[in-house]
């Protein structure tokens, strides 16, 4: 057995999803976590998570896959319990770790069985996916060896079921789904990373990667389809009654993962990976938009305390609406094409199982559209039902300032990408430039941070500057908060330099 990394169409798609969505979430996190005292610790955990996921999807053998699989579980434990001062966050992290260890145990036993069986069958045990004699590698591979056994041979069925135990734990399928809704205790960017592009999709990837083994164990594949269909309907029915916006999206993720397993259950692994890819992007969009709403409401996540935010957060509204249309399967958005591929493959499969799963998929699609637009209307439509103010809206108290005004004294214009989010005074462009430097500092790329000056240079030539006044939470010993006198401006500039 040799060790290496494998780049084929499946791993290339997964690497694109993991690194692409991961990069977006890194940029978003730079603003969202900017005031958190554990800023550096957060990015350490986040990059460790990405490393583990890249190792998992890039491995060319089951042993490397097991290492990445276990490290992803460890990284998720650290990220879910990031705010360890909260008892609920610690409990959620522990629950996620325990359930994922159950899946790790199933995967480990399956790997032991694969090694012993290939040793008995071919005279030499191997864990490599494919043979690679030209590079001094194994003369046979796991998939080559096991794909020649008789249909539904009991050892292969047991191996497939143990692999699927690992998939149910990592991808939160019945009966091991309980950890995923509680994982909302972590920061919202963590929720986007875990629920969209990385950890929960590892189970779908494993079924697709091990498809030569599953193809000779149709009984195990039937179990995959049934568990996926039941989980999709079960999670969608729970999402109908949730009031926490992040928990609605969490149960939605469990339901959509069930769709992916249904596609694999009828031998159409490509449709599952297709839906995995589209889901990664529109679910990340929904979580990041939800994070903007939660931030604007000072941490409020209860839909009963929201409403009427369309006018206050118009950019967030439109981005959230696009994500809701995509996950609901409305053409021409991406979710329509991937869901349609899965449903058509279920219908084309025929038989009692195919028709039953197709019916579950159709009902689940209707429930998905219902609870997503319940979320949209509950957050953005009607009247505001909360008791607190809506902070960081897109366009509050704007006024114009002529050319020649002190550009560094304009108090926080809001164009609400979180990288330019502000809690104190100062110009939005200079604050954005300063925060981008802070975001990039852990990566030791000062030359890249200097490029953030370029877009700001052109903005100084504008005839008018739009500004939003936000009271600073820091006592500056000035005449009053929100004062615009020169002394106050100098104190603000000095405070920013110290930070």
C-alpha positions as CSV (number, residue, x, y, z in Angstrom):
1,X,0.0,0.0,0.0
2,X,1.3,3.5,-0.8
3,X,0.1,6.9,0.3
4,X,-0.7,9.9,-1.9
5,X,-3.4,12.3,-3.0
6,X,-5.9,11.6,-5.8
7,X,-7.2,14.2,-8.2
8,X,-10.0,12.9,-10.3
9,X,-13.3,14.5,-11.3
10,X,-15.0,13.7,-8.0
11,X,-12.2,15.0,-5.8
12,X,-11.8,18.0,-8.0
13,X,-15.5,19.0,-7.6
14,X,-15.2,18.5,-3.8
15,X,-12.0,20.5,-3.6
16,X,-13.7,23.3,-5.6
17,X,-16.7,23.3,-3.2
18,X,-14.6,23.1,0.0
19,X,-12.0,25.8,-0.9
20,X,-14.5,28.0,-2.8
21,X,-17.1,28.3,-0.1
22,X,-14.4,28.2,2.6
23,X,-12.7,31.2,1.1
24,X,-16.0,33.2,1.1
25,X,-16.7,32.2,4.7
26,X,-13.2,33.3,5.7
27,X,-13.7,36.7,4.2
28,X,-17.1,37.0,5.9
29,X,-15.7,35.8,9.2
30,X,-13.1,38.6,9.2
31,X,-15.9,41.1,9.7
32,X,-18.3,39.0,11.7
33,X,-15.8,37.9,14.3
34,X,-13.8,41.2,14.3
35,X,-14.7,42.2,17.8
36,X,-14.4,38.8,19.3
37,X,-11.5,38.4,21.8
38,X,-10.9,34.9,20.3
39,X,-10.4,36.2,16.8
40,X,-7.0,34.5,16.2
41,X,-8.1,31.2,17.9
42,X,-11.2,31.2,15.6
43,X,-9.1,31.4,12.4
44,X,-6.7,28.8,13.7
45,X,-9.7,26.4,14.1
46,X,-11.2,27.4,10.8
47,X,-8.1,26.7,8.8
48,X,-7.5,23.4,10.6
49,X,-11.1,22.4,9.6
50,X,-10.3,23.3,5.9
51,X,-7.1,21.3,6.0
52,X,-8.9,18.2,7.4
53,X,-11.6,18.4,4.8
54,X,-9.1,18.8,2.0
55,X,-7.2,15.7,3.3
56,X,-10.5,13.8,3.4
57,X,-11.6,14.5,-0.1
58,X,-8.0,14.3,-1.6
59,X,-6.9,11.0,-0.1
60,X,-6.2,8.1,-2.4
61,X,-6.8,5.4,0.2
62,X,-9.1,4.6,3.0
63,X,-6.4,5.1,5.7
64,X,-5.8,8.8,4.8
65,X,-9.6,9.2,4.5
66,X,-10.0,7.9,8.0
67,X,-7.4,10.4,9.3
68,X,-9.2,13.3,7.6
69,X,-12.6,12.0,8.7
70,X,-11.5,12.0,12.4
71,X,-9.7,15.4,12.1
72,X,-12.9,17.0,10.6
73,X,-14.8,15.7,13.7
74,X,-12.2,17.2,16.0
75,X,-12.2,20.6,14.2
76,X,-16.1,20.7,14.3
77,X,-15.9,20.1,18.1
78,X,-13.5,23.0,18.5
79,X,-15.6,25.3,16.3
80,X,-19.0,24.4,17.7
81,X,-17.7,24.9,21.3
82,X,-15.8,28.1,20.3
83,X,-17.8,30.2,22.8
84,X,-16.9,27.7,25.6
85,X,-18.2,30.2,28.3
86,X,-21.7,29.1,27.3
87,X,-22.8,25.8,28.8
88,X,-25.1,25.2,25.8
89,X,-22.2,25.5,23.4
90,X,-20.0,23.1,25.4
91,X,-22.9,20.6,25.5
92,X,-23.5,20.9,21.7
93,X,-19.8,20.4,21.0
94,X,-19.7,17.3,23.2
95,X,-22.8,15.8,21.5
96,X,-21.3,16.4,18.1
97,X,-18.1,14.8,19.1
98,X,-19.7,11.7,20.6
99,X,-22.0,11.1,17.7
100,X,-19.2,11.5,15.2
101,X,-17.0,9.1,17.1
102,X,-19.8,6.5,16.6
103,X,-19.5,7.1,12.9
104,X,-15.7,7.0,13.1
105,X,-15.9,3.6,14.8
106,X,-18.1,2.2,12.0
107,X,-15.7,3.5,9.4
108,X,-12.7,2.0,11.2
109,X,-14.3,-1.4,11.4
110,X,-15.2,-1.2,7.7
111,X,-11.6,-0.4,6.9
112,X,-10.4,-3.4,8.9
113,X,-12.8,-5.7,7.1
114,X,-11.7,-4.3,3.7
115,X,-8.0,-4.9,4.5
116,X,-8.6,-8.4,5.7
117,X,-10.9,-9.4,2.8
118,X,-8.5,-8.1,0.2
119,X,-5.6,-9.9,1.9
120,X,-7.6,-13.2,1.7
121,X,-8.8,-12.7,-1.8
122,X,-5.6,-11.3,-3.5
123,X,-2.9,-12.5,-1.1
124,X,-2.0,-8.9,-0.2
125,X,-4.0,-6.5,1.8
126,X,-4.6,-3.0,0.4
127,X,-6.5,0.1,1.2
128,X,-5.8,2.1,-1.9
129,X,-8.8,2.9,-4.0
130,X,-7.2,2.0,-7.3
131,X,-4.2,0.0,-8.5
132,X,-1.1,2.0,-9.5
133,X,1.7,-0.4,-10.4
134,X,3.4,2.1,-12.7
135,X,4.3,4.3,-9.7
136,X,5.5,1.5,-7.5
137,X,2.1,1.3,-5.9
138,X,-0.2,-1.6,-5.3
139,X,-0.9,-4.2,-8.0
140,X,-4.6,-4.1,-7.1
141,X,-7.0,-1.7,-5.6
142,X,-10.0,-2.0,-3.2
143,X,-12.5,-1.2,-5.8
144,X,-11.0,-3.5,-8.4
145,X,-10.9,-6.4,-5.9
146,X,-14.3,-6.0,-4.3
147,X,-16.2,-5.2,-7.6
148,X,-15.7,-8.8,-8.8
149,X,-17.4,-10.5,-5.9
150,X,-21.0,-12.0,-6.3
151,X,-24.0,-9.7,-5.8
152,X,-25.0,-9.2,-2.2
153,X,-22.1,-11.2,-0.8
154,X,-22.6,-10.8,2.9
155,X,-19.1,-9.5,3.8
156,X,-19.4,-6.7,1.2
157,X,-23.0,-5.9,2.4
158,X,-21.6,-5.6,6.0
159,X,-18.8,-3.4,4.8
160,X,-21.2,-1.1,2.9
161,X,-23.5,-0.8,5.9
162,X,-20.6,0.0,8.2
163,X,-19.5,2.7,5.8
164,X,-23.1,4.1,5.8
165,X,-23.1,4.2,9.6
166,X,-20.2,6.6,9.3
167,X,-22.1,8.5,6.6
168,X,-25.3,8.8,8.8
169,X,-23.2,10.2,11.7
170,X,-21.2,12.7,9.6
171,X,-24.2,13.8,7.4
172,X,-26.8,13.8,10.2
173,X,-29.1,11.2,8.9
174,X,-31.6,9.1,10.9
175,X,-31.0,8.0,13.6
176,X,-27.8,10.0,14.2
177,X,-29.1,13.5,13.2
178,X,-29.4,15.0,16.7
179,X,-26.1,16.8,16.8
180,X,-26.6,19.0,13.8
181,X,-29.4,21.4,15.1
182,X,-27.5,21.9,18.3
183,X,-24.4,22.8,16.3
184,X,-26.1,26.3,15.9
185,X,-24.4,27.2,19.2
186,X,-21.3,28.1,17.3
187,X,-20.7,31.3,15.4
188,X,-22.9,31.8,12.3
189,X,-19.9,31.5,9.9
190,X,-19.2,28.1,11.5
191,X,-22.7,27.1,10.8
192,X,-22.4,28.1,7.2
193,X,-19.1,26.2,6.9
194,X,-20.3,23.0,8.6
195,X,-23.8,22.9,7.2
196,X,-23.1,24.0,3.6
197,X,-19.8,22.9,2.0
198,X,-17.8,20.7,4.2
199,X,-18.4,18.4,7.1
200,X,-22.0,17.2,6.4
201,X,-21.2,16.5,2.8
202,X,-18.5,14.1,3.7
203,X,-21.0,11.2,4.0
204,X,-22.4,11.9,0.5
205,X,-18.8,12.0,-0.8
206,X,-18.0,8.6,0.8
207,X,-21.0,6.9,-0.8
208,X,-20.1,8.4,-4.2
209,X,-16.4,7.5,-3.8
210,X,-17.2,3.9,-2.7
211,X,-19.8,3.4,-5.4
212,X,-18.0,0.3,-6.9
213,X,-18.5,-1.5,-3.6
214,X,-22.1,-0.3,-3.2
215,X,-22.9,-1.5,-6.7
216,X,-22.2,-5.1,-5.8
217,X,-24.4,-4.7,-2.6
218,X,-27.8,-3.6,-3.8
219,X,-29.4,-4.4,-0.5
220,X,-27.1,-1.9,1.3
221,X,-27.8,0.7,-1.5
222,X,-31.5,0.2,-0.9
223,X,-30.9,1.0,2.8
224,X,-29.1,4.2,1.7
225,X,-32.1,5.3,-0.4
226,X,-34.7,4.5,2.3
227,X,-32.8,6.3,5.1
228,X,-32.3,9.3,2.8
229,X,-35.9,9.5,1.8
230,X,-37.3,9.2,5.3
231,X,-34.8,11.6,6.7
232,X,-35.6,14.2,4.0
233,X,-39.3,14.1,4.9
234,X,-38.7,13.9,8.7
235,X,-36.4,16.9,8.9
236,X,-38.6,19.0,6.6
237,X,-41.6,18.4,8.8
238,X,-39.6,19.5,11.9
239,X,-38.4,22.7,10.1
240,X,-42.0,23.7,9.6
241,X,-42.4,24.5,13.3
242,X,-39.0,26.0,14.3
243,X,-38.8,29.6,15.4
244,X,-35.0,30.0,15.5
245,X,-33.9,31.0,12.0
246,X,-30.6,29.1,12.3
247,X,-32.4,25.9,13.4
248,X,-34.8,26.1,10.4
249,X,-31.8,26.2,8.1
250,X,-30.2,23.3,10.1
251,X,-33.1,21.0,9.6
252,X,-33.3,22.2,6.0
253,X,-29.7,20.9,5.6
254,X,-30.6,17.5,7.1
255,X,-33.5,17.3,4.6
256,X,-31.4,18.2,1.6
257,X,-28.7,15.7,2.5
258,X,-31.5,13.1,2.5
259,X,-32.1,14.1,-1.2
260,X,-28.5,13.5,-2.0
261,X,-28.6,10.0,-0.4
262,X,-31.8,9.2,-2.3
263,X,-29.9,10.0,-5.6
264,X,-27.2,7.6,-4.6
265,X,-29.7,5.0,-3.5
266,X,-30.9,4.6,-7.1
267,X,-27.4,4.4,-8.6
268,X,-27.3,8.0,-9.7
269,X,-24.3,9.2,-7.7
270,X,-23.7,12.1,-10.0
271,X,-27.1,13.6,-9.2
272,X,-26.2,13.5,-5.5
273,X,-22.9,15.3,-6.1
274,X,-24.6,17.8,-8.3
275,X,-27.1,18.6,-5.6
276,X,-24.2,18.7,-3.1
277,X,-22.5,21.4,-5.1
278,X,-25.5,23.6,-5.7
279,X,-26.7,23.2,-2.1
280,X,-23.3,24.2,-0.8
281,X,-23.5,27.6,-2.4
282,X,-27.2,28.5,-1.8
283,X,-27.1,27.2,1.8
284,X,-24.0,29.2,2.5
285,X,-25.8,32.2,1.1
286,X,-28.7,31.6,3.4
287,X,-26.6,31.2,6.5
288,X,-24.5,34.3,5.8
289,X,-27.6,36.4,5.1
290,X,-29.1,35.0,8.4
291,X,-25.9,36.1,10.1
292,X,-26.4,39.6,8.8
293,X,-30.0,39.6,10.2
294,X,-28.8,38.3,13.6
295,X,-26.1,40.9,13.7
296,X,-28.4,43.7,12.9
297,X,-30.8,42.6,15.7
298,X,-28.0,42.4,18.3
299,X,-27.9,38.6,18.4
300,X,-31.7,37.9,18.2
301,X,-32.6,34.7,16.4
302,X,-36.3,34.3,17.2
303,X,-38.5,35.0,14.2
304,X,-41.2,36.2,16.6
305,X,-39.0,39.2,17.4
306,X,-38.4,40.1,13.7
307,X,-40.5,41.3,10.8
308,X,-40.5,44.3,8.6
309,X,-36.8,44.2,7.9
310,X,-37.1,44.4,4.1
311,X,-36.8,48.2,4.2
312,X,-34.1,48.3,6.8
313,X,-31.9,45.5,5.2
314,X,-32.7,45.5,1.5
315,X,-29.5,43.9,0.4
316,X,-29.8,41.1,2.9
317,X,-33.5,40.7,1.9
318,X,-32.7,40.2,-1.8
319,X,-29.8,37.8,-1.2
320,X,-31.9,35.7,1.3
321,X,-34.7,35.6,-1.2
322,X,-32.4,34.3,-4.0
323,X,-31.2,31.6,-1.7
324,X,-34.8,30.7,-0.7
325,X,-35.8,30.5,-4.4
326,X,-32.9,28.2,-5.1
327,X,-33.5,25.8,-2.3
328,X,-37.2,25.7,-3.1
329,X,-36.4,24.4,-6.6
330,X,-37.8,27.4,-8.5
331,X,-36.4,27.6,-12.0
332,X,-34.0,28.9,-13.3
333,X,-32.1,28.8,-10.0
334,X,-29.5,26.0,-9.4
335,X,-31.6,24.1,-6.9
336,X,-34.3,23.3,-9.5
337,X,-31.8,21.5,-11.8
338,X,-30.2,19.4,-9.2
339,X,-33.5,18.4,-7.5
340,X,-35.0,17.7,-10.8
341,X,-32.2,15.4,-11.7
342,X,-32.6,13.4,-8.4
343,X,-36.4,13.2,-8.8
344,X,-36.3,12.1,-12.4
345,X,-33.7,9.4,-11.6
346,X,-36.1,8.1,-8.8
347,X,-39.0,8.0,-11.2
348,X,-36.9,6.4,-13.9
349,X,-35.7,3.7,-11.5
350,X,-39.2,2.4,-11.3
351,X,-40.3,-0.4,-8.9
352,X,-42.0,0.1,-5.6
353,X,-38.9,1.6,-4.0
354,X,-38.3,4.1,-6.8
355,X,-41.9,5.3,-6.8
356,X,-42.1,5.5,-3.0
357,X,-38.9,7.6,-2.9
358,X,-40.1,9.8,-5.7
359,X,-43.3,10.5,-3.7
360,X,-41.3,11.3,-0.6
361,X,-39.1,13.7,-2.7
362,X,-42.1,15.5,-4.2
363,X,-43.7,16.0,-0.7
364,X,-40.4,17.1,0.7
365,X,-39.9,19.7,-2.1
366,X,-43.3,21.2,-1.3
367,X,-42.5,21.4,2.4
368,X,-39.2,23.0,1.7
369,X,-40.8,25.8,-0.3
370,X,-43.3,26.3,2.5
371,X,-40.9,26.6,5.4
372,X,-38.4,28.7,3.5
373,X,-41.0,31.3,2.5
374,X,-42.4,31.1,6.0
375,X,-38.9,32.2,7.0
376,X,-38.8,35.0,4.4
377,X,-42.1,36.4,5.3
378,X,-41.5,36.1,9.1
379,X,-38.2,38.0,8.9
380,X,-38.7,40.6,6.2
381,X,-42.4,41.2,5.7
382,X,-45.1,42.8,7.9
383,X,-44.3,45.0,10.8
384,X,-41.3,44.9,13.1
385,X,-42.3,42.9,16.2
386,X,-39.1,43.2,18.2
387,X,-38.5,45.4,21.2
388,X,-34.9,46.4,20.5
389,X,-33.5,48.7,17.7
390,X,-32.3,47.5,14.4
391,X,-28.6,48.3,14.3
392,X,-26.4,48.4,11.2
393,X,-29.2,48.9,8.7
394,X,-28.3,49.6,5.1
395,X,-29.3,53.2,4.9
396,X,-30.1,54.9,8.2
397,X,-29.7,58.7,8.8
398,X,-27.8,59.4,5.7
399,X,-26.6,62.9,4.9
400,X,-24.3,64.4,2.3
401,X,-21.0,66.2,2.8
402,X,-19.3,68.4,0.2
403,X,-15.8,67.9,-1.3
404,X,-13.0,68.9,1.0
405,X,-14.5,67.4,4.2
406,X,-12.3,65.3,6.3
407,X,-12.7,61.9,4.8
408,X,-11.4,60.1,7.9
409,X,-14.0,61.7,10.1
410,X,-17.2,60.5,8.3
411,X,-18.9,58.2,10.8
412,X,-19.3,54.7,9.5
413,X,-21.1,54.7,6.1
414,X,-22.8,51.3,5.9
415,X,-22.6,49.1,2.9
416,X,-23.2,46.1,4.9
417,X,-20.7,43.6,3.8
418,X,-19.5,42.3,7.2
419,X,-15.9,43.0,6.3
420,X,-16.8,46.7,6.5
421,X,-19.0,46.3,9.6
422,X,-18.3,49.0,12.2
423,X,-19.0,49.4,15.9
424,X,-17.2,52.6,16.3
425,X,-16.7,55.9,14.5
426,X,-14.6,56.4,11.4
427,X,-14.8,56.3,7.7
428,X,-16.2,53.1,6.3
429,X,-13.5,52.9,3.6
430,X,-10.6,53.5,5.9
431,X,-12.1,51.1,8.5
432,X,-12.6,48.5,5.8
433,X,-8.9,48.9,4.8
434,X,-7.8,48.6,8.4
435,X,-9.9,45.6,9.1
436,X,-8.8,43.9,5.9
437,X,-5.2,44.3,7.2
438,X,-6.2,42.8,10.4
439,X,-7.9,39.9,8.6
440,X,-4.8,39.2,6.5
441,X,-2.3,39.6,9.3
442,X,-2.4,36.0,10.5
443,X,-1.4,34.9,6.9
444,X,1.6,37.2,6.8
445,X,0.7,38.9,3.5
446,X,1.3,42.6,4.1
447,X,1.7,43.2,0.4
448,X,-1.8,41.9,-0.2
449,X,-3.3,44.0,2.5
450,X,-1.7,47.1,0.9
451,X,-3.8,46.5,-2.2
452,X,-6.9,47.4,-0.1
453,X,-5.8,51.1,-0.5
454,X,-6.5,51.0,-4.2
455,X,-10.4,51.0,-4.3
456,X,-10.4,53.6,-1.5
457,X,-8.3,56.0,-3.4
458,X,-10.8,56.5,-6.1
459,X,-13.7,57.0,-3.7
460,X,-12.1,60.2,-2.4
461,X,-12.8,61.9,-5.7
462,X,-16.6,61.5,-5.3
463,X,-18.5,64.8,-5.1
464,X,-20.5,63.7,-2.1
465,X,-19.9,61.2,0.7
466,X,-22.8,59.2,2.1
467,X,-22.6,58.8,5.8
468,X,-24.4,57.0,8.6
469,X,-24.0,58.1,12.2
470,X,-23.5,55.3,14.7
471,X,-22.8,56.1,18.3
472,X,-19.4,54.9,19.5
473,X,-19.4,52.6,22.5
474,X,-16.1,54.0,23.7
475,X,-16.0,57.0,26.1
476,X,-13.8,59.6,24.3
477,X,-14.1,62.3,27.0
478,X,-15.7,64.6,24.4
479,X,-18.6,67.0,24.8
480,X,-21.2,64.4,23.9
481,X,-21.5,61.1,22.0
482,X,-21.9,61.6,18.3
483,X,-20.1,65.0,18.4
484,X,-18.5,66.1,15.2
485,X,-16.0,68.7,16.6
486,X,-12.3,68.5,15.5
487,X,-11.2,67.4,19.0
488,X,-13.6,64.4,18.9
489,X,-12.3,63.5,15.4
490,X,-8.7,63.5,16.6
491,X,-9.6,61.3,19.6
492,X,-11.3,58.9,17.3
493,X,-8.2,58.7,15.0
494,X,-5.9,58.2,17.9
495,X,-8.1,55.4,19.3
496,X,-8.1,53.7,15.9
497,X,-4.3,53.8,15.7
498,X,-4.0,52.3,19.2
499,X,-6.4,49.4,18.2
